[in-house]
Amino acid sequence: MTTPFAKTLEAAAESIPHSVGGALAAGDGELVDSWSTLGEDEWAFLTAHVGILVNHVRCAMHTFHFGDVEWLSVHYAGLDLVIEQLGDKYFLLVASKPPTDLLAVADVVHAAAERMREEML
């Protein structure tokens, strides 16, 4: 599926060295739009599992009254993820293979998230 967010996703993901994709997803991890070098099913499966991870972290932070998650980074042996919440119902995900400059990626993701927030209005 292609939405008006596709160009923003592709530009963000392609500006990051070793990027494997970007996704706009509903809070449960269901893809709204995406761009990836991975197979379509593999990317959808990864994004769905990131949705589960994000929801667990959000619940934990609310339990301890720290507020909502704004952004999250996860480093695996073969993949780095940067996730930014877009309100209560969506998140933006960018994934890249290490080595990753997580702060630089977070800046790219934040700029893309701001563009998406404006488009959602």
N, CA, C and O atoms as CSV, one atom per row, in Angstrom:
chain,resi,resn,atom,element,x,y,z
A,1,MET,N,N,0.850,-1.167,0.000
A,1,MET,CA,C,0.000,0.000,0.000
A,1,MET,C,C,0.898,1.233,0.000
A,1,MET,O,O,1.915,1.281,0.693
A,2,THR,N,N,0.500,2.234,-0.795
A,2,THR,CA,C,1.271,3.465,-0.832
A,2,THR,C,C,0.395,4.621,-0.384
A,2,THR,O,O,-0.729,4.788,-0.858
A,3,THR,N,N,0.919,5.408,0.528
A,3,THR,CA,C,0.228,6.572,1.057
A,3,THR,C,C,1.079,7.802,0.772
A,3,THR,O,O,2.179,7.673,0.233
A,4,PRO,N,N,0.600,8.981,1.120
A,4,PRO,CA,C,1.422,10.189,0.939
A,4,PRO,C,C,2.712,10.169,1.761
A,4,PRO,O,O,3.597,10.995,1.539
A,5,PHE,N,N,2.824,9.246,2.696
A,5,PHE,CA,C,4.001,9.174,3.554
A,5,PHE,C,C,5.162,8.417,2.902
A,5,PHE,O,O,6.277,8.435,3.423
A,6,ALA,N,N,4.915,7.754,1.773
A,6,ALA,CA,C,5.929,6.901,1.148
A,6,ALA,C,C,7.212,7.657,0.815
A,6,ALA,O,O,8.308,7.157,1.068
A,7,LYS,N,N,7.085,8.850,0.253
A,7,LYS,CA,C,8.282,9.615,-0.114
A,7,LYS,C,C,9.096,10.004,1.113
A,7,LYS,O,O,10.326,9.969,1.084
A,8,THR,N,N,8.408,10.377,2.192
A,8,THR,CA,C,9.092,10.734,3.433
A,8,THR,C,C,9.831,9.528,3.990
A,8,THR,O,O,10.977,9.649,4.422
A,9,LEU,N,N,9.186,8.366,3.985
A,9,LEU,CA,C,9.816,7.134,4.478
A,9,LEU,C,C,11.042,6.777,3.658
A,9,LEU,O,O,12.104,6.489,4.209
A,10,GLU,N,N,10.894,6.797,2.346
A,10,GLU,CA,C,12.001,6.423,1.476
A,10,GLU,C,C,13.169,7.387,1.624
A,10,GLU,O,O,14.320,6.959,1.711
A,11,ALA,N,N,12.882,8.685,1.653
A,11,ALA,CA,C,13.958,9.676,1.804
A,11,ALA,C,C,14.684,9.497,3.131
A,11,ALA,O,O,15.912,9.567,3.179
A,12,ALA,N,N,13.939,9.268,4.209
A,12,ALA,CA,C,14.566,9.077,5.518
A,12,ALA,C,C,15.433,7.824,5.520
A,12,ALA,O,O,16.593,7.866,5.930
A,13,ALA,N,N,14.869,6.715,5.062
A,13,ALA,CA,C,15.611,5.453,5.085
A,13,ALA,C,C,16.839,5.506,4.182
A,13,ALA,O,O,17.905,5.019,4.560
A,14,GLU,N,N,16.704,6.086,3.006
A,14,GLU,CA,C,17.837,6.128,2.081
A,14,GLU,C,C,18.944,7.083,2.534
A,14,GLU,O,O,20.079,6.966,2.074
A,15,SER,N,N,18.631,8.026,3.430
A,15,SER,CA,C,19.662,8.952,3.905
A,15,SER,C,C,20.512,8.349,5.018
A,15,SER,O,O,21.477,8.967,5.468
A,16,ILE,N,N,20.166,7.166,5.456
A,16,ILE,CA,C,20.863,6.508,6.564
A,16,ILE,C,C,21.746,5.391,6.024
A,16,ILE,O,O,21.247,4.478,5.366
A,17,PRO,N,N,23.051,5.448,6.291
A,17,PRO,CA,C,23.938,4.377,5.830
A,17,PRO,C,C,23.487,3.004,6.352
A,17,PRO,O,O,23.088,2.874,7.510
A,18,HIS,N,N,23.552,2.008,5.507
A,18,HIS,CA,C,23.226,0.623,5.845
A,18,HIS,C,C,21.740,0.412,6.169
A,18,HIS,O,O,21.374,-0.596,6.774
A,19,SER,N,N,20.889,1.360,5.767
A,19,SER,CA,C,19.464,1.247,6.065
A,19,SER,C,C,18.850,0.057,5.342
A,19,SER,O,O,19.209,-0.256,4.207
A,20,VAL,N,N,17.922,-0.594,6.019
A,20,VAL,CA,C,17.170,-1.674,5.376
A,20,VAL,C,C,15.694,-1.327,5.235
A,20,VAL,O,O,14.946,-2.065,4.594
A,21,GLY,N,N,15.259,-0.201,5.834
A,21,GLY,CA,C,13.877,0.180,5.620
A,21,GLY,C,C,13.334,1.178,6.602
A,21,GLY,O,O,13.940,1.489,7.627
A,22,GLY,N,N,12.161,1.670,6.249
A,22,GLY,CA,C,11.406,2.580,7.099
A,22,GLY,C,C,9.951,2.196,7.048
A,22,GLY,O,O,9.478,1.682,6.034
A,23,ALA,N,N,9.227,2.439,8.134
A,23,ALA,CA,C,7.813,2.071,8.183
A,23,ALA,C,C,7.016,3.080,8.984
A,23,ALA,O,O,7.480,3.608,9.994
A,24,LEU,N,N,5.816,3.333,8.513
A,24,LEU,CA,C,4.794,4.000,9.295
A,24,LEU,C,C,3.835,2.883,9.666
A,24,LEU,O,O,3.305,2.195,8.793
A,25,ALA,N,N,3.613,2.704,10.958
A,25,ALA,CA,C,2.782,1.596,11.416
A,25,ALA,C,C,1.780,2.058,12.453
A,25,ALA,O,O,2.010,3.017,13.189
A,26,ALA,N,N,0.664,1.351,12.491
A,26,ALA,CA,C,-0.319,1.569,13.544
A,26,ALA,C,C,0.282,1.088,14.858
A,26,ALA,O,O,1.267,0.350,14.861
A,27,GLY,N,N,-0.299,1.499,15.953
A,27,GLY,CA,C,0.228,1.161,17.267
A,27,GLY,C,C,0.388,-0.322,17.511
A,27,GLY,O,O,1.225,-0.724,18.318
A,28,ASP,N,N,-0.397,-1.148,16.829
A,28,ASP,CA,C,-0.278,-2.601,16.997
A,28,ASP,C,C,0.768,-3.216,16.075
A,28,ASP,O,O,0.968,-4.430,16.083
A,29,GLY,N,N,1.438,-2.379,15.279
A,29,GLY,CA,C,2.485,-2.870,14.394
A,29,GLY,C,C,2.033,-3.144,12.972
A,29,GLY,O,O,2.847,-3.530,12.132
A,30,GLU,N,N,0.751,-2.953,12.683
A,30,GLU,CA,C,0.275,-3.180,11.318
A,30,GLU,C,C,0.787,-2.057,10.417
A,30,GLU,O,O,0.655,-0.875,10.736
A,31,LEU,N,N,1.376,-2.455,9.280
A,31,LEU,CA,C,1.941,-1.482,8.359
A,31,LEU,C,C,0.871,-0.585,7.752
A,31,LEU,O,O,-0.180,-1.052,7.312
A,32,VAL,N,N,1.160,0.704,7.739
A,32,VAL,CA,C,0.346,1.662,7.002
A,32,VAL,C,C,1.037,1.936,5.675
A,32,VAL,O,O,0.396,1.969,4.624
A,33,ASP,N,N,2.351,2.133,5.734
A,33,ASP,CA,C,3.169,2.322,4.542
A,33,ASP,C,C,4.599,1.966,4.897
A,33,ASP,O,O,4.996,2.045,6.060
A,34,SER,N,N,5.370,1.577,3.901
A,34,SER,CA,C,6.752,1.217,4.189
A,34,SER,C,C,7.610,1.280,2.942
A,34,SER,O,O,7.119,1.323,1.814
A,35,TRP,N,N,8.904,1.285,3.188
A,35,TRP,CA,C,9.918,1.165,2.155
A,35,TRP,C,C,10.999,0.283,2.750
A,35,TRP,O,O,11.458,0.535,3.864
A,36,SER,N,N,11.414,-0.752,2.020
A,36,SER,CA,C,12.422,-1.651,2.581
A,36,SER,C,C,13.162,-2.404,1.490
A,36,SER,O,O,12.644,-2.638,0.399
A,37,THR,N,N,14.395,-2.776,1.824
A,37,THR,CA,C,15.177,-3.644,0.952
A,37,THR,C,C,14.932,-5.109,1.302
A,37,THR,O,O,15.359,-6.006,0.575
A,38,LEU,N,N,14.242,-5.348,2.420
A,38,LEU,CA,C,13.909,-6.712,2.832
A,38,LEU,C,C,12.677,-7.176,2.066
A,38,LEU,O,O,11.991,-6.369,1.439
A,39,GLY,N,N,12.401,-8.460,2.115
A,39,GLY,CA,C,11.186,-8.977,1.512
A,39,GLY,C,C,9.961,-8.388,2.195
A,39,GLY,O,O,10.007,-8.060,3.380
A,40,GLU,N,N,8.869,-8.254,1.454
A,40,GLU,CA,C,7.656,-7.629,1.985
A,40,GLU,C,C,7.148,-8.330,3.241
A,40,GLU,O,O,6.801,-7.668,4.219
A,41,ASP,N,N,7.100,-9.659,3.225
A,41,ASP,CA,C,6.618,-10.393,4.397
A,41,ASP,C,C,7.566,-10.264,5.576
A,41,ASP,O,O,7.126,-10.099,6.713
A,42,GLU,N,N,8.876,-10.340,5.313
A,42,GLU,CA,C,9.861,-10.214,6.389
A,42,GLU,C,C,9.758,-8.842,7.050
A,42,GLU,O,O,9.833,-8.732,8.273
A,43,TRP,N,N,9.588,-7.794,6.238
A,43,TRP,CA,C,9.493,-6.444,6.779
A,43,TRP,C,C,8.207,-6.273,7.588
A,43,TRP,O,O,8.228,-5.677,8.664
A,44,ALA,N,N,7.096,-6.790,7.079
A,44,ALA,CA,C,5.821,-6.697,7.797
A,44,ALA,C,C,5.899,-7.449,9.128
A,44,ALA,O,O,5.379,-6.979,10.140
A,45,PHE,N,N,6.542,-8.604,9.125
A,45,PHE,CA,C,6.705,-9.402,10.341
A,45,PHE,C,C,7.556,-8.666,11.368
A,45,PHE,O,O,7.217,-8.632,12.550
A,46,LEU,N,N,8.664,-8.075,10.917
A,46,LEU,CA,C,9.533,-7.298,11.815
A,46,LEU,C,C,8.761,-6.121,12.402
A,46,LEU,O,O,8.815,-5.880,13.608
A,47,THR,N,N,8.046,-5.392,11.559
A,47,THR,CA,C,7.299,-4.228,12.028
A,47,THR,C,C,6.226,-4.621,13.035
A,47,THR,O,O,6.017,-3.916,14.022
A,48,ALA,N,N,5.547,-5.735,12.800
A,48,ALA,CA,C,4.533,-6.215,13.748
A,48,ALA,C,C,5.155,-6.506,15.109
A,48,ALA,O,O,4.577,-6.173,16.143
A,49,HIS,N,N,6.327,-7.123,15.109
A,49,HIS,CA,C,6.988,-7.423,16.378
A,49,HIS,C,C,7.504,-6.155,17.073
A,49,HIS,O,O,7.532,-6.086,18.302
A,50,VAL,N,N,7.904,-5.171,16.294
A,50,VAL,CA,C,8.297,-3.884,16.888
A,50,VAL,C,C,7.079,-3.252,17.558
A,50,VAL,O,O,7.207,-2.639,18.618
A,51,GLY,N,N,5.904,-3.393,16.955
A,51,GLY,CA,C,4.677,-2.885,17.573
A,51,GLY,C,C,4.436,-3.506,18.934
A,51,GLY,O,O,4.031,-2.814,19.869
A,52,ILE,N,N,4.677,-4.791,19.057
A,52,ILE,CA,C,4.533,-5.480,20.347
A,52,ILE,C,C,5.545,-4.929,21.348
A,52,ILE,O,O,5.200,-4.652,22.497
A,53,LEU,N,N,6.790,-4.772,20.913
A,53,LEU,CA,C,7.843,-4.230,21.773
A,53,LEU,C,C,7.486,-2.823,22.249
A,53,LEU,O,O,7.595,-2.526,23.438
A,54,VAL,N,N,7.065,-1.962,21.337
A,54,VAL,CA,C,6.710,-0.592,21.684
A,54,VAL,C,C,5.566,-0.575,22.700
A,54,VAL,O,O,5.600,0.197,23.659
A,55,ASN,N,N,4.570,-1.411,22.498
A,55,ASN,CA,C,3.442,-1.451,23.436
A,55,ASN,C,C,3.861,-1.921,24.818
A,55,ASN,O,O,3.356,-1.410,25.818
A,56,HIS,N,N,4.771,-2.880,24.896
A,56,HIS,CA,C,5.267,-3.324,26.209
A,56,HIS,C,C,6.019,-2.202,26.922
A,56,HIS,O,O,5.834,-1.985,28.119
A,57,VAL,N,N,6.861,-1.498,26.185
A,57,VAL,CA,C,7.613,-0.394,26.789
A,57,VAL,C,C,6.657,0.718,27.215
A,57,VAL,O,O,6.807,1.275,28.302
A,58,ARG,N,N,5.675,1.048,26.371
A,58,ARG,CA,C,4.700,2.085,26.731
A,58,ARG,C,C,3.956,1.708,28.009
A,58,ARG,O,O,3.788,2.542,28.899
A,59,CYS,N,N,3.513,0.465,28.102
A,59,CYS,CA,C,2.782,0.017,29.303
A,59,CYS,C,C,3.667,0.114,30.541
A,59,CYS,O,O,3.218,0.573,31.591
A,60,ALA,N,N,4.906,-0.312,30.422
A,60,ALA,CA,C,5.821,-0.252,31.569
A,60,ALA,C,C,6.048,1.190,32.019
A,60,ALA,O,O,6.023,1.477,33.216
A,61,MET,N,N,6.266,2.091,31.075
A,61,MET,CA,C,6.523,3.486,31.435
A,61,MET,C,C,5.286,4.142,32.059
A,61,MET,O,O,5.411,4.980,32.951
A,62,HIS,N,N,4.107,3.764,31.594
A,62,HIS,CA,C,2.877,4.292,32.198
A,62,HIS,C,C,2.673,3.723,33.602
A,62,HIS,O,O,2.204,4.432,34.493
A,63,THR,N,N,3.016,2.463,33.804
A,63,THR,CA,C,2.889,1.837,35.116
A,63,THR,C,C,3.709,2.599,36.153
A,63,THR,O,O,3.277,2.784,37.291
A,64,PHE,N,N,4.886,3.031,35.748
A,64,PHE,CA,C,5.768,3.747,36.667
A,64,PHE,C,C,5.593,5.263,36.579
A,64,PHE,O,O,6.377,6.013,37.162
A,65,HIS,N,N,4.570,5.716,35.856
A,65,HIS,CA,C,4.206,7.128,35.752
A,65,HIS,C,C,5.311,8.005,35.163
A,65,HIS,O,O,5.485,9.155,35.566
A,66,PHE,N,N,6.055,7.446,34.200
A,66,PHE,CA,C,7.085,8.219,33.524
A,66,PHE,C,C,6.556,8.900,32.267
A,66,PHE,O,O,7.290,9.644,31.617
A,67,GLY,N,N,5.304,8.661,31.917
A,67,GLY,CA,C,4.733,9.246,30.701
A,67,GLY,C,C,4.920,8.335,29.513
A,67,GLY,O,O,5.368,7.196,29.641
A,68,ASP,N,N,4.565,8.861,28.349
A,68,ASP,CA,C,4.590,8.042,27.144
A,68,ASP,C,C,5.983,8.008,26.522
A,68,ASP,O,O,6.807,8.894,26.749
A,69,VAL,N,N,6.219,6.980,25.747
A,69,VAL,CA,C,7.468,6.841,25.010
A,69,VAL,C,C,7.466,7.868,23.881
A,69,VAL,O,O,6.479,7.989,23.155
A,70,GLU,N,N,8.551,8.598,23.730
A,70,GLU,CA,C,8.679,9.529,22.614
A,70,GLU,C,C,9.485,8.886,21.496
A,70,GLU,O,O,9.069,8.887,20.338
A,71,TRP,N,N,10.644,8.335,21.851
A,71,TRP,CA,C,11.408,7.567,20.875
A,71,TRP,C,C,12.168,6.477,21.598
A,71,TRP,O,O,12.399,6.539,22.805
A,72,LEU,N,N,12.546,5.489,20.830
A,72,LEU,CA,C,13.156,4.296,21.397
A,72,LEU,C,C,14.186,3.780,20.409
A,72,LEU,O,O,13.937,3.774,19.203
A,73,SER,N,N,15.325,3.353,20.894
A,73,SER,CA,C,16.292,2.689,20.017
A,73,SER,C,C,16.575,1.312,20.589
A,73,SER,O,O,16.655,1.120,21.802
A,74,VAL,N,N,16.721,0.368,19.686
A,74,VAL,CA,C,16.997,-1.012,20.066
A,74,VAL,C,C,18.152,-1.491,19.203
A,74,VAL,O,O,18.133,-1.352,17.980
A,75,HIS,N,N,19.158,-2.057,19.860
A,75,HIS,CA,C,20.338,-2.543,19.146
A,75,HIS,C,C,20.400,-4.061,19.272
A,75,HIS,O,O,20.516,-4.605,20.370
A,76,TYR,N,N,20.321,-4.720,18.143
A,76,TYR,CA,C,20.505,-6.168,18.076
A,76,TYR,C,C,21.876,-6.427,17.457
A,76,TYR,O,O,22.513,-5.495,16.967
A,77,ALA,N,N,22.333,-7.662,17.471
A,77,ALA,CA,C,23.639,-7.987,16.895
A,77,ALA,C,C,23.700,-7.621,15.413
A,77,ALA,O,O,24.743,-7.181,14.930
A,78,GLY,N,N,22.593,-7.798,14.687
A,78,GLY,CA,C,22.624,-7.547,13.252
A,78,GLY,C,C,21.683,-6.473,12.755
A,78,GLY,O,O,21.537,-6.295,11.545
A,79,LEU,N,N,21.037,-5.749,13.664
A,79,LEU,CA,C,20.066,-4.748,13.228
A,79,LEU,C,C,19.867,-3.702,14.317
A,79,LEU,O,O,19.755,-4.031,15.498
A,80,ASP,N,N,19.824,-2.449,13.908
A,80,ASP,CA,C,19.525,-1.351,14.821
A,80,ASP,C,C,18.192,-0.743,14.432
A,80,ASP,O,O,17.911,-0.554,13.248
A,81,LEU,N,N,17.373,-0.436,15.423
A,81,LEU,CA,C,16.059,0.148,15.196
A,81,LEU,C,C,15.952,1.474,15.915
A,81,LEU,O,O,16.397,1.604,17.055
A,82,VAL,N,N,15.366,2.458,15.259
A,82,VAL,CA,C,15.010,3.719,15.900
A,82,VAL,C,C,13.525,3.917,15.626
A,82,VAL,O,O,13.071,3.870,14.483
A,83,ILE,N,N,12.785,4.139,16.703
A,83,ILE,CA,C,11.331,4.225,16.644
A,83,ILE,C,C,10.909,5.541,17.287
A,83,ILE,O,O,11.404,5.896,18.357
A,84,GLU,N,N,9.998,6.267,16.642
A,84,GLU,CA,C,9.433,7.477,17.245
A,84,GLU,C,C,7.913,7.358,17.203
A,84,GLU,O,O,7.328,7.027,16.172
A,85,GLN,N,N,7.292,7.633,18.340
A,85,GLN,CA,C,5.828,7.620,18.432
A,85,GLN,C,C,5.249,8.801,17.666
A,85,GLN,O,O,5.792,9.905,17.701
A,86,LEU,N,N,4.153,8.558,16.983
A,86,LEU,CA,C,3.395,9.616,16.314
A,86,LEU,C,C,2.031,9.645,16.977
A,86,LEU,O,O,1.059,9.105,16.449
A,87,GLY,N,N,1.969,10.271,18.123
A,87,GLY,CA,C,0.726,10.273,18.885
A,87,GLY,C,C,0.485,8.918,19.527
A,87,GLY,O,O,1.413,8.130,19.711
A,88,ASP,N,N,-0.765,8.658,19.862
A,88,ASP,CA,C,-1.116,7.398,20.522
A,88,ASP,C,C,-1.280,6.237,19.556
A,88,ASP,O,O,-1.215,5.080,19.970
A,89,LYS,N,N,-1.490,6.519,18.282
A,89,LYS,CA,C,-1.941,5.470,17.382
A,89,LYS,C,C,-0.946,5.010,16.338
A,89,LYS,O,O,-1.205,4.022,15.651
A,90,TYR,N,N,0.180,5.685,16.193
A,90,TYR,CA,C,1.127,5.331,15.137
A,90,TYR,C,C,2.561,5.458,15.630
A,90,TYR,O,O,2.842,6.140,16.616
A,91,PHE,N,N,3.468,4.778,14.913
A,91,PHE,CA,C,4.888,4.995,15.151
A,91,PHE,C,C,5.637,4.934,13.833
A,91,PHE,O,O,5.174,4.343,12.858
A,92,LEU,N,N,6.805,5.561,13.828
A,92,LEU,CA,C,7.709,5.562,12.692
A,92,LEU,C,C,8.911,4.726,13.082
A,92,LEU,O,O,9.466,4.880,14.170
A,93,LEU,N,N,9.306,3.840,12.186
A,93,LEU,CA,C,10.425,2.934,12.428
A,93,LEU,C,C,11.423,3.058,11.296
A,93,LEU,O,O,11.039,3.086,10.126
A,94,VAL,N,N,12.706,3.132,11.635
A,94,VAL,CA,C,13.774,3.008,10.652
A,94,VAL,C,C,14.741,1.950,11.176
A,94,VAL,O,O,15.121,1.958,12.346
A,95,ALA,N,N,15.125,1.049,10.292
A,95,ALA,CA,C,16.035,-0.036,10.659
A,95,ALA,C,C,17.283,0.024,9.783
A,95,ALA,O,O,17.207,0.312,8.589
A,96,SER,N,N,18.424,-0.252,10.392
A,96,SER,CA,C,19.680,-0.275,9.649
A,96,SER,C,C,20.599,-1.333,10.238
A,96,SER,O,O,20.462,-1.733,11.394
A,97,LYS,N,N,21.533,-1.770,9.416
A,97,LYS,CA,C,22.527,-2.734,9.878
A,97,LYS,C,C,23.689,-1.984,10.513
A,97,LYS,O,O,24.105,-0.940,10.011
A,98,PRO,N,N,24.218,-2.516,11.624
A,98,PRO,CA,C,25.361,-1.872,12.276
A,98,PRO,C,C,26.575,-1.843,11.349
A,98,PRO,O,O,26.691,-2.699,10.471
A,99,PRO,N,N,27.464,-0.895,11.519
A,99,PRO,CA,C,27.495,0.111,12.577
A,99,PRO,C,C,26.524,1.250,12.265
A,99,PRO,O,O,26.360,1.656,11.115
A,100,THR,N,N,25.896,1.744,13.314
A,100,THR,CA,C,24.892,2.793,13.177
A,100,THR,C,C,25.206,3.932,14.137
A,100,THR,O,O,25.496,3.710,15.313
A,101,ASP,N,N,25.143,5.143,13.620
A,101,ASP,CA,C,25.249,6.325,14.466
A,101,ASP,C,C,23.830,6.622,14.937
A,101,ASP,O,O,23.084,7.336,14.268
A,102,LEU,N,N,23.462,6.071,16.090
A,102,LEU,CA,C,22.077,6.138,16.554
A,102,LEU,C,C,21.567,7.561,16.738
A,102,LEU,O,O,20.391,7.824,16.484
A,103,LEU,N,N,22.411,8.477,17.168
A,103,LEU,CA,C,21.962,9.860,17.343
A,103,LEU,C,C,21.666,10.511,16.001
A,103,LEU,O,O,20.695,11.259,15.879
A,104,ALA,N,N,22.488,10.238,14.994
A,104,ALA,CA,C,22.239,10.784,13.653
A,104,ALA,C,C,20.950,10.188,13.082
A,104,ALA,O,O,20.150,10.898,12.472
A,105,VAL,N,N,20.754,8.894,13.279
A,105,VAL,CA,C,19.531,8.247,12.808
A,105,VAL,C,C,18.318,8.811,13.544
A,105,VAL,O,O,17.277,9.048,12.931
A,106,ALA,N,N,18.445,9.027,14.851
A,106,ALA,CA,C,17.342,9.602,15.621
A,106,ALA,C,C,16.967,10.981,15.084
A,106,ALA,O,O,15.786,11.326,15.044
A,107,ASP,N,N,17.958,11.775,14.671
A,107,ASP,CA,C,17.676,13.084,14.073
A,107,ASP,C,C,16.893,12.950,12.769
A,107,ASP,O,O,15.940,13.692,12.534
A,108,VAL,N,N,17.297,12.004,11.926
A,108,VAL,CA,C,16.600,11.762,10.657
A,108,VAL,C,C,15.170,11.304,10.922
A,108,VAL,O,O,14.230,11.784,10.288
A,109,VAL,N,N,15.013,10.377,11.857
A,109,VAL,CA,C,13.691,9.860,12.187
A,109,VAL,C,C,12.812,10.972,12.757
A,109,VAL,O,O,11.635,11.072,12.410
A,110,HIS,N,N,13.375,11.803,13.625
A,110,HIS,CA,C,12.594,12.892,14.214
A,110,HIS,C,C,12.115,13.875,13.132
A,110,HIS,O,O,10.962,14.308,13.153
A,111,ALA,N,N,12.996,14.221,12.195
A,111,ALA,CA,C,12.611,15.133,11.113
A,111,ALA,C,C,11.512,14.514,10.256
A,111,ALA,O,O,10.562,15.200,9.878
A,112,ALA,N,N,11.631,13.238,9.949
A,112,ALA,CA,C,10.595,12.546,9.164
A,112,ALA,C,C,9.282,12.483,9.941
A,112,ALA,O,O,8.208,12.649,9.362
A,113,ALA,N,N,9.365,12.244,11.243
A,113,ALA,CA,C,8.161,12.187,12.080
A,113,ALA,C,C,7.464,13.543,12.107
A,113,ALA,O,O,6.235,13.605,12.070
A,114,GLU,N,N,8.228,14.624,12.171
A,114,GLU,CA,C,7.634,15.960,12.148
A,114,GLU,C,C,6.898,16.204,10.834
A,114,GLU,O,O,5.794,16.749,10.834
A,115,ARG,N,N,7.506,15.801,9.708
A,115,ARG,CA,C,6.835,15.952,8.410
A,115,ARG,C,C,5.541,15.150,8.383
A,115,ARG,O,O,4.522,15.620,7.876
A,116,MET,N,N,5.583,13.933,8.933
A,116,MET,CA,C,4.383,13.101,8.947
A,116,MET,C,C,3.295,13.687,9.838
A,116,MET,O,O,2.113,13.640,9.494
A,117,ARG,N,N,3.687,14.229,10.963
A,117,ARG,CA,C,2.698,14.868,11.846
A,117,ARG,C,C,1.985,16.010,11.125
A,117,ARG,O,O,0.770,16.171,11.244
A,118,GLU,N,N,2.759,16.804,10.371
A,118,GLU,CA,C,2.164,17.898,9.610
A,118,GLU,C,C,1.206,17.370,8.547
A,118,GLU,O,O,0.134,17.939,8.341
A,119,GLU,N,N,1.589,16.279,7.868
A,119,GLU,CA,C,0.735,15.695,6.835
A,119,GLU,C,C,-0.538,15.080,7.425
A,119,GLU,O,O,-1.565,15.012,6.752
A,120,MET,N,N,-0.468,14.636,8.681
A,120,MET,CA,C,-1.627,14.013,9.313
A,120,MET,C,C,-2.698,15.033,9.700
A,120,MET,O,O,-3.865,14.680,9.869
A,121,LEU,N,N,-2.300,16.295,9.840
A,121,LEU,CA,C,-3.265,17.314,10.256
A,121,LEU,C,C,-4.261,17.604,9.195
A,121,LEU,O,O,-5.143,18.440,9.388
